[in-house]
């Protein structure tokens, strides 16, 4: 019986360490709030720098 307790005490820190490492609140591949904000800022910047094709059309109707 004493060996069972000793084995459990040896395994306990490893189990706690494993549980602590796997307690990630976001699933793998999920976008974090910070990443989402960066993506939104990049999209806004791209949209602000975009041009409309009808604004660059030549007089003969061809797009340059």
Short mmCIF file of the C-alpha atoms (twelve columns), coordinates in Angstrom:
data_MODEL
# 
_entry.id   MODEL 
# 
loop_
_atom_site.group_PDB 
_atom_site.id 
_atom_site.type_symbol 
_atom_site.label_atom_id 
_atom_site.label_alt_id 
_atom_site.label_comp_id 
_atom_site.label_asym_id 
_atom_site.label_seq_id 
_atom_site.Cartn_x 
_atom_site.Cartn_y 
_atom_site.Cartn_z 
_atom_site.pdbx_PDB_model_num 
ATOM 1  C CA . UNK A 1  0.000   0.000  0.000   1 
ATOM 2  C CA . UNK A 2  2.865   2.349  0.782   1 
ATOM 3  C CA . UNK A 3  4.261   1.934  -2.752  1 
ATOM 4  C CA . UNK A 4  0.876   2.904  -4.208  1 
ATOM 5  C CA . UNK A 5  0.894   6.187  -2.300  1 
ATOM 6  C CA . UNK A 6  4.503   6.850  -3.244  1 
ATOM 7  C CA . UNK A 7  3.721   6.208  -6.921  1 
ATOM 8  C CA . UNK A 8  0.722   8.539  -6.770  1 
ATOM 9  C CA . UNK A 9  2.805   11.273 -5.158  1 
ATOM 10 C CA . UNK A 10 5.452   10.915 -7.859  1 
ATOM 11 C CA . UNK A 11 2.868   11.071 -10.660 1 
ATOM 12 C CA . UNK A 12 0.904   13.983 -9.184  1 
ATOM 13 C CA . UNK A 13 3.269   16.811 -10.233 1 
ATOM 14 C CA . UNK A 14 3.402   15.475 -13.789 1 
ATOM 15 C CA . UNK A 15 -0.380  15.281 -13.980 1 
ATOM 16 C CA . UNK A 16 -0.742  18.831 -12.666 1 
ATOM 17 C CA . UNK A 17 1.867   20.096 -15.113 1 
ATOM 18 C CA . UNK A 18 0.127   18.400 -18.024 1 
ATOM 19 C CA . UNK A 19 -3.240  19.814 -16.981 1 
ATOM 20 C CA . UNK A 20 -1.786  23.314 -16.696 1 
ATOM 21 C CA . UNK A 21 -0.256  23.134 -20.163 1 
ATOM 22 C CA . UNK A 22 -3.457  21.996 -21.821 1 
ATOM 23 C CA . UNK A 23 -5.763  24.605 -20.303 1 
ATOM 24 C CA . UNK A 24 -5.679  26.854 -23.390 1 
ATOM 25 C CA . UNK A 25 -9.040  28.656 -23.585 1 
ATOM 26 C CA . UNK A 26 -8.915  29.118 -27.371 1 
ATOM 27 C CA . UNK A 27 -9.118  26.096 -29.676 1 
ATOM 28 C CA . UNK A 28 -6.192  25.533 -32.036 1 
ATOM 29 C CA . UNK A 29 -6.344  27.772 -35.075 1 
ATOM 30 C CA . UNK A 30 -8.678  30.280 -33.443 1 
ATOM 31 C CA . UNK A 31 -8.010  33.988 -33.878 1 
ATOM 32 C CA . UNK A 32 -7.205  35.833 -30.670 1 
ATOM 33 C CA . UNK A 33 -8.715  39.229 -29.872 1 
ATOM 34 C CA . UNK A 34 -5.384  40.922 -30.609 1 
ATOM 35 C CA . UNK A 35 -5.059  39.164 -33.961 1 
ATOM 36 C CA . UNK A 36 -8.656  40.068 -34.832 1 
ATOM 37 C CA . UNK A 37 -7.944  43.742 -34.091 1 
ATOM 38 C CA . UNK A 38 -4.821  43.644 -36.274 1 
ATOM 39 C CA . UNK A 39 -6.774  42.044 -39.121 1 
ATOM 40 C CA . UNK A 40 -9.505  44.675 -38.858 1 
ATOM 41 C CA . UNK A 41 -6.931  47.479 -38.909 1 
ATOM 42 C CA . UNK A 42 -5.215  45.963 -41.959 1 
ATOM 43 C CA . UNK A 43 -8.548  45.618 -43.772 1 
ATOM 44 C CA . UNK A 44 -9.435  49.231 -43.011 1 
ATOM 45 C CA . UNK A 45 -6.045  50.380 -44.280 1 
ATOM 46 C CA . UNK A 46 -6.434  48.394 -47.502 1 
ATOM 47 C CA . UNK A 47 -9.926  49.748 -48.025 1 
ATOM 48 C CA . UNK A 48 -8.761  53.324 -47.438 1 
ATOM 49 C CA . UNK A 49 -5.992  52.860 -50.032 1 
ATOM 50 C CA . UNK A 50 -8.173  51.154 -52.622 1 
ATOM 51 C CA . UNK A 51 -9.342  52.832 -55.812 1 
ATOM 52 C CA . UNK A 52 -12.447 52.364 -57.897 1 
ATOM 53 C CA . UNK A 53 -11.844 51.000 -61.378 1 
ATOM 54 C CA . UNK A 54 -14.321 53.416 -62.946 1 
ATOM 55 C CA . UNK A 55 -12.207 56.294 -61.633 1 
ATOM 56 C CA . UNK A 56 -9.152  55.153 -63.621 1 
ATOM 57 C CA . UNK A 57 -10.957 54.291 -66.848 1 
ATOM 58 C CA . UNK A 58 -9.650  56.032 -69.951 1 
ATOM 59 C CA . UNK A 59 -11.851 58.035 -72.283 1 
ATOM 60 C CA . UNK A 60 -12.194 55.078 -74.667 1 
ATOM 61 C CA . UNK A 61 -13.563 52.889 -71.862 1 
ATOM 62 C CA . UNK A 62 -10.426 50.778 -71.330 1 
ATOM 63 C CA . UNK A 63 -9.070  50.353 -67.842 1 
ATOM 64 C CA . UNK A 64 -5.402  51.197 -67.402 1 
# 
